[in-house]
Amino acid sequence: MKVLLSLAALLAALACALPQAARAATCHPPSYPGSGYFTSLTVHGTSCATGKKLALAYRRCRIRHGGVKGRCPGGVMGYACKERRNSIPTEIDAEVTCTRGARKILHDYQQNT
């Protein structure tokens, strides 16, 4: 029992010692500039502010490469991004995962077409 308590105390101390940017965080998504919305934003190893900037930059990249149905080839802000979509004639629902080394930003969006 003492070993379990010691292990739990050690893990709690390590979690507190990590810088905030190294931990995963669920962030409030930015406002969507257009017909749609961001539904979620999660960051690992970076800040919510960076996650918000990346989500907006990714949207701008998509619009530049094909309008509301466009895709972003190559990623943004030094992050490599992958997108999974579910589409119907009136909307796109997508999950986007962007990575840069150990940093990861995940965001979901719904875009009306």
N, C-alpha and C positions, 0 to 999 in steps of 0.2 A: 504494500500500500504506500509506504514512504517513497519507494522508487517511482511509482506513478505520479505522486504529488510533486516530486522533484523534477520529473520530466515535464509535467504540465507547467511548472513554474519556469523552467528553462525555456520552453517554447514561447510562453507569454513574454518573457524578457527579450527573446530574440525578435519577436514581432514588434515590440516597442522600439527596439534599437534600429530597425530598418528605417531608412528615410521614407517619407510619405510617398515619394515618386516611385519607389520600388514595389509598393503594394498595389494590388488591384483596387480599383475604385469604380463604383457606379456613379455616373455623372448625369446631371440634368442636360438633355440634348438642347442644342441651339434651336432658335426659331428657323423654320424652313422658308427660304426666300422663293416662294412660288406656290404652285398648287400641289400640296402634299405636306408631309411632316416627317421629322425624325422621330422614330419610336423608342430608340434606346441608344445609349452611349456608355461603353465600358472601356477603361484604360488600364494597362498593366505596364508599370515601369516608366510612366510619364504622367503629366498633369491633366486635369480635366480641361484646362484652357487650351492645351495643345490638341486634345481630342476634339474639341469644338472647332478649332481652326481647321483641322484636317477634314472633318465631316463636311464643312462648307467648301473647302478647296476641292474635295472629291466631287461634290455636286457641280461646281463650276467646270471642272474637267469633263464630266459627263455631258453637260450641256454644250460645251465647245466641240465635242466629238459626236454630234448626232442629235442635238436637241433633247427633248424630254425622254426619248427612248435610247439616248446615247450611252456609250460605255466609256470608261476611263482606261485607256491602255497605258500600262507602265507605272501607274501610281502617282502619288503627289508628296511633296515636302520630304523627299528622300525615303518614303515608305513604299514598299511593294504591296499592292492591294489586290485582293481577290474578291469577286462578287458572285453571290448565288441569288438567282431571281426566281420568283413565281409571278407570272404575268397573266392578266386577263385583258380583254380589249380596252377596258377603261382605266386600268391602273397597273403599276409595277410595285411589288413588295420585294424588298431585297435585304440581304445580310451582307455586310462588307467587313472584311478582315484585312487590316493593314499592319505590316510588321517592318521593323527596322532594328536589326539585331535582337536584343532581348525585349525591346519595347513592342507593345501590341495595342492597337486601337480597334475596337469593334463597334460598328454602328449599324443600325437598321433604319430603313426609310420606306415610306410609302409615297409614290409619285403618281398623281393623276395624269392620265394621258389625253 
